[in-house]
Amino acid sequence: MRIQKELRAVVLTEILFPLVLMSFGVFHGVVQVLHRCGLIRDDDFMGIGYFQGLTAHGVINAIVLTTFFAVAFGNVVVSQTLDQNVSVGAAWAALILMTVGTLTAALPIFLGRASVLYTFYPPFRAHPAFYVGVVLVVVGSWVGFWAWIPGYLRWRKAHPERKTPLAAVGMFSTFIVWQLCTLPAAYEILVQLLPWSLGWTPGVNVVLARMLFWFFGHPLVYFWLLPTYTMYYTILPKLAGGKLYSDFYGRFVFMIFIVLSSPIGLHHQFMEPAISSSYKALHAVLTLLIAVPSLATAFTLAASLEHGARRNGGRGLFAWWGKLPHFDEERWLFPYLFMGLVIFIFGGLTGLINASYSMNAVVHNTAWLPAHFHLTVAGPVFLGILGASLLIVLGLLGKKCAAPKAALAVPYLWTLGVFTFSSGLFYSGLHGAPRRTNLGLSYLDPASPLYRPDWLTAERVGAVGGCIMGLAVVVYFYVLIRSLMGPSDPRLQDSFALPESEAYHDEDVPAVRNFLPWVVAGVLAVVIAYGPPIVQVVKAGYEGSPAFTPDSPAAIER
Amino acid sequence: MALLRGVPNIEKKVFLAALLFAGAQLALIGYAAWKLGVSVPTCVTNVKPFASGALITVGPGRYEAHVVAKMWQFEPDTITVPKGSIVDFYVTSADVAHGFYIDRTNVNLMALPFVVNYAQARFTEPGKYPVLCHEYCGVGHNGMAATVEVTP
């Protein structure tokens, strides 16, 4: 099956536009580590404030890039696997909404009127355009998802005997999670923050807003992750030369995420007041159940890789690892996915530590946290986005990768960088270094009474890692631009399709045939896990907070 | 189990192993929380939100610290107690969200306006314990700090 021709321009824009923005997002990642390790001892660098840049870093890399890519990748997957059934008009509408939203939110960020970080915690108030922009991006992504639904229903009707292709199950699960979890965020922004930022309402219930944010904020990380999971289950086994070990587990994992993504967000709020510890404990239990899909994935992917390696002639208990296409120029995509998995082992394990209820007191809001989540969102997620973006852009334009050796180097360089970065920040975090702090102005300035020399080496190690990550992205753009300048072959363009793995165990298990029971279970889980704490917060009737901007301790006059 | 018809045996075993793994970790967390008493903050009802900071002596070696976090300082900014003291920290915010983290202890709290957060610490070693704000609270966030001084 091929990709709809009418979708080419949509998908190319959805990938290339955020990649251009990402170059700035990554640039400010590098600037941040230089601030943090004390090499830059200033409020700003090249006219961009530390927190302004941090806001752009988070919004561009974690919201814009990930959302655009999920829609683009879903367009390709759904079109390819479900008989070219994407509604083209809706796909265009989605792209326009997301682009207008991004520009609307970017403007106040670059003017310094929305330095509220990507979590935009009230009572900090951003310029109203920031909230409007975020809403447009999210609504655009909804429309992008809706563009697949009529075609999916037609396909199901036409093929009642067939299982929905696994890649389509993956992308539909991604967006079912997204559709459910963006509703509380929509309430927070549209009902609480936007009217308040316009001065129409006097105060905002901060405790409620934070709870709604994390109701959205944790499933958000699965929204980032699930497109990469889709690649792991449907592309990686084929690249490795084998088959997906268990089709059932692929389906099960995607569907269990529909249930478990949302009712666990309080694990981000273990250290907060005004939330009963019993609800926190409930969320801790549900969070740890994520170990089930995670270990199922670890098992299935390891078995699939081993199957491929043994087909390639691999032998022994572990020696088969050497028979995977780690350095195959024809299959340069392989290490983007494989190294993402390697990084994710450590991202997952450190995530278990964060989620472990009272143990969270050791790490909450320290540099440990960015060290952890860069091993997830800047590990498997980012490498998956880089690899698949290159594959899809070149495929849809009928071009070849012009620098396969450099393309192969990117994931290894990135892995070296992100491991170095995280090692430094894990260490400084365990010794009390805070996240989201311009350390060069105080704790890592020898002239400051707050100077903490015990953090210096670790933060410098982190900075070296951050620079290596920046270098990997430079190499990536070199590969992309050089390939884009190469000749275009219409035959390659017409024959382009994502690799599709066959399954080794391909049973048709009734429990994972339909989304509906899993969606119902997900809604029920959310009602049980979030109903009582939200009722408690609303009933408590906390006084509304006036608005503040980051540069003044005085509340904004209305 | 008609719904699970066709699931291969090895997949079932992996599922059970994963559940056991999660169960074992939950048991350890439960042990730490309820047997060792290392807990997380919960709703505070005995202390109402307060506007100014104070260190209150409630008994020999027992103190109550009422800490107000505000852009960009803690009130009080020095808390002095003798070695061996047990201190109940009640923390609130006068404006935006702040953090309250005491180095070398398990005190790690979020401070929010109009609500009170709580943690307890016992200081067995004399010395200076840096306290810092670990939530972004504006341009002065980088230097928002205080000290707990434990005298011998």
Interface residues (C-beta under 8 A of the other chain):
Chain A: D43 G49 F51 L117 Y121 P123 F124 V206 V207 R210 S246 F248 Y249 Q269 F270 M271 E272 P273 A274 I275 S276 S277 S278 K280 A281 A284 V285 L288 L289 A291 V292 S294 L295 A296 F299 L352 S356 Y357 S358 M359 N360 A361 V362 H364 N365 T366 G432 P434 R435 R436 T437 N438 L439 L441 S442 Y443 S448 L450 R452 H505 E507 D508 V509 P510 A511 Q536 Y542 E543 S545 F548 T549 P550 D551 S552 P553 A555
Chain B: A2 L3 L4 R5 G6 V7 P8 E11 V14 F15 A17 A18 L19 F21 A22 Q25 L26 L28 I29 A32 A33 V38 S39 V40 P41 T42 C43 V44 K70 M71 W72 V91 T92 D95 V96 A97 G99 Y101 D103 R104 N106 V107 N108 L109 M110 A111 L112 P113 F114 V115 V116 N117 Y118 A119 P130 L132 C133 H134 E135 Y136 C137 G138 V139 G140 H141 N142 G143 A145
